Amino acid sequence: MMEAQPGRLICMKFLFMGCLIFFLGGRSFSASGEVNVYVKTKDSNTSTFSYSAKYLFGSYSGRYDSMLDSDFQDFKFKLLTSSCKVLQNDVELQPRLAILQRSLIGEGSHRRLVSSIRYSGQASSIPELPAYLCRLIVVERLPFGVFADPFELQNLVHHKVFTEAAVFGDTNLELPSFLSNRTVVEIHMDLGCNSSGHVEGLEINIVLPLHARYPPLEDGGYSTVKLNEPDIFMNYKTEQKPHNWVCLLTPTIESDKGKTDVLVWNVPCGIKAHTGLVTMVTFVSALLSTLFIVLTSFYGSNAEVTKDLKES
């Protein structure tokens, strides 16, 4: 019996450590700094483009410490007023956002955000930018409780769905919403227009996979998350300066038809009234499982000792 005692002590130590991990594991991951994830194509010229110049929100992160909407609007205003002043002053030359429709596809905590964008505006009406390329930039400032998986975006970039994509903020799926920071997604898409073509009636569909974090408990079993409109930009690059984007614009909305309502996402969550019952069932299950493991270890050790005595 004395030979089996060390084995039981080791088993009890492992059980004790397991209980500590089970009950305190959440606290060990409660502190999480902001994570910046950058996804790009393999042929992108990182030696030419700096990180802050390649992505608008990268430039924003270098100037602001928060993800407040008011700070980003201030940054957006300063950025637009300092870029492409000739076109900013002439409203007729700016591209127009004719239609913007958004919807959520899927169920539960994993959805796809679908945005349908239609532009109007003659590309040949911009004489200041001869032989240029244009790029669409969409900045999705997601609310608390929602994030985008950078690995999914990397796969979309690899399959040339997006030209470039970047994720800023928390991307840790395990963090609940009340412990996480906001997530911002920036998407780049080349429109392929040039000085001899036009973007009249150009329609683009963007599908962005999103995930909901673990929400806090609610009375009705659902936590409401609201998705606002994205920030949309048009960027231009001339053949005279092939490595520099020389003009940044934001499309103007022609009418109220181009405005979308706030999307509402009802994320499933636990019900407050069930907290006591769930806690009791979890505690009893953990206690019975622990007792079963201890008894199995104890009687297993006794059986081995009895077998050794009989053989001797």
N, C-alpha and C positions, 0 to 999 in steps of 0.2 A: 504493500500500500504506500510506503514511503517513496518508492521509486516513481510512482505515478503522480505524486504531489507536484513536482516542478512542471509537469505538462499541464495540470489544471491551472496552476498559477499563471502560466504563459497565456492560456486560453482566456482567463479572466481579464488579463491586462489588455488583450486585443479587443475584448468585448467593451471594456471601459473606454478605450480609445475610440472605438466605433461609435459609441453613444455620444462622446464629445464632438466628433465630426458631424454626427447627425443633427444635434441640437444647436451647435455653434458654427456650422459650416457656412451659413448665410452671412455671418458677420465677417468672416475672413475675406469675403469678396465684396464687402460693402463700399470700400474705398476704391474708386476708379477714376483715373485721370482721363482727360479728353484724348481721344485717339483720332489721328488724321490718317486716312487711308487714301492712297493715290493709285488709281488704275489707269493704265495707258497701253497703247498699242506698241508692239515690238519695234516698229519702224519710226517711232516718234523721235525727233531730234532733241534729246535732253540737253545736249551741249549748247544749243542755240536758245532754247526757251528756258527761262528760269521758272521755278515752281510757282512763284507769286504771279508772274505774267501769263503763265499757261492757263491758270484757272482764276476766274474772278474772285471766287470765295477764298482762294489762297491768298490773294492780295488783301482781302478783307481781314483774314485771320492775322496777317502781319501788322495790322493797324488797330484792331479792336480785340479786346479780351473776352467779349461776351458774344452771345448769339441773339441779342435782342433785335426785334423787328425794326425798332426805331433807329438803331445804329446802322443796320444794313441799308435802310432807306436813305440815311444821310450819306453813307458811302456810295450808294448808287447815284445819288444826285451829283456828288462831286466828280464821280467817274465819268458820267455822261456829259457834264458841262465842259470837261477838259478834253473830250475826244470828239473829233470830226465836227468842229464848230460850224463849218460851212453848211453841212447838211442838217445840223440841229436847228439852224435858224430858218431853213426853208422847209416848211411842213409838207409841201407838195412832193418833195423828193424822198420823204421817209416812207418805208414800207408800212402797210396797215394790217392790223390784225382783224380779219373779217369775221372769223368764227373760232370760238374756243369752247369745246365741249369736253367734259371730264366725267368719268364714271369709275366705280369700283367693281371689279369682277372677282368672284370667288366667295368663299364663306369662311367664317371663323376668324382665326388670327393671322391668316396668310391670304393676302389679296394682291391684285394687280391693278395699279392705277393707270387708266387709259386716258390719254389726252389727245384730242383731235384738233389740230391747228391748221387754219387756212389763211394764207397771206395774199395780199394784192399789192401791186406796185411795180412799175416798169423798171427793170434793171438798166435799160438803155438810157434812162433819164438821169443818170448819175455821171456826168461828164468829168467830174473831179477824180473819179476812180476808173481809169481806163484799164481794160483787160483784168478785171478783178475776180476774186473768188469770194463767196459769201458762206458764212457758217451760222447755224442756229445754236444759241446757247440757252438752255433752260435750267434755272436754279430753283429747286424744290426745297423750301425751308419747312421741313416736317415738324409737326408738333411733338410734345412730350408723349411718350408711349408708342411711337412708331419709328422704325428705322429701316434702312435698306442694307441688304447683305452685299458687301463688296465683292465676294466671290461670284455671286450671280451677275453683277455688273461686269466683272472681268470676262465672264463667259460671253456676255452680249457684245462686248468690245471685240473679243476674239472672232466672233461670227459676223463682225462688221455691221451689227445692228446700230451701234453708236460709234462715232469716230473716236471720241474720248469720253471718259466718265471718271468722276472722283467723288469720294464720300468723306465728309468731315463730321466729326463728333463721335459719339459712342456707337459701336457696332457689336457690342457684347450682348448676345441673345439672352444670357442668363440673368442679366440685371433687371430687376423690376422697374416699372416706370418712375416710381418716386425716388429711385437712386441713380437714375441715368440722366445724361445731358441730351440736348436736342441733336438731331441728325440733319445735315444738309447734303443734298445730292446735286451735283452739277453735271449736266449732260451736254456734249457737243455733237452736232451733226452737220456734215458738209451738205449744202443744198445743191452744189454743182452748177449754179448759175454763173454766167459770164457776161461780158459786155454786149454780146450779140444775141443773148437770150432774154428771157423775162421770167418773173416769178408770179405772174398774174394767175390767181386761182390755185397756187401751189398748196397742196394739202399734205400734212405730215401727221402720222399716227405714232405716238410714243407710248410704249408699254413699260411701266416701271414696277418690278416686283417689290412689295412691301411686307413687313412683318410687324406684328403688334407685340409689345412687351407684356410681361405679367402685370396686369392692372391691379389697383387696390380693390378691396371688397366694396360691393355696392348692394343696395337694397333690392334692386330689380334683376340682378344677375348679369347686367351689361354695363360696360363703361363706355361713355361717348367720347369719341375723338373727332375733331373737326379739321379738315384739310382745306387750307386757303389756296387761292390762285398762285401759280408760280410766277417768278420773274423771268421774262423772256427778252432776249437780246438778239440783235443781228450784228455780226462781226464781218469786216471786209478786209481782204488782203490783196494787194496789187502785185503784178508781175515785176514791177520795178523794185519792190522790196519783198521778195518771196518769203523771207523769214520773219516778217513783222506784220501783225494785224494792225492796220493804221486807222481804222474807223470802227467805232462801237455805237450802235443805235438801239433804242427800244421802240418797238412798233407802237403806233397809235391805234386806239380802238375806234372804228368808224361809227358804231352805234351801240345801243344798249344790248343788241343781240349778241355782241361779242363778249359780254360779261357772263360769268358763270356763278351759280350759287355755291355756297360753301358745302363741300361734301361732308357727310356725317357717316362715321364708321362706328358701329356698335360692336365693341370687342367683348366676347364672353369673359366673365369673371366670377369669382366666388360670391355667394350671398352672405351678408352679415349675419342673418338670423341662424345660419347653419354653423357658425363658428364654434360654438360650444360642443355641438354634436360631433363635428369633424375632429376637433381637438381630443375629445374623449376616446373616440374610436381609434385614432392614431396612437394615442398613448397606450391603450389596452393592447393593441396589436403589437406595438414595439415591446411591451413588457412580456407578453406571452411568447414572442419570438425569442427574446433573450433567455427566458426560463427554459424554453425547449432546447436551445443550444447548450446551456449550462448542464442540464440534466443529461443530454446526449453525450456530452464530453465526460461527465462524471461516471455514468454507467459503462461507457465504452472503455474508460481507463480501468475500471474494476474487472471487466471481462478479460482484458489483456493480462492483468495480474493473476487472475484465477487460472487462465490458460497456461501461464508460465509456471505456476505452482504445480499443476497437474503433470506437465512435461518433465519437471525436475523430480 
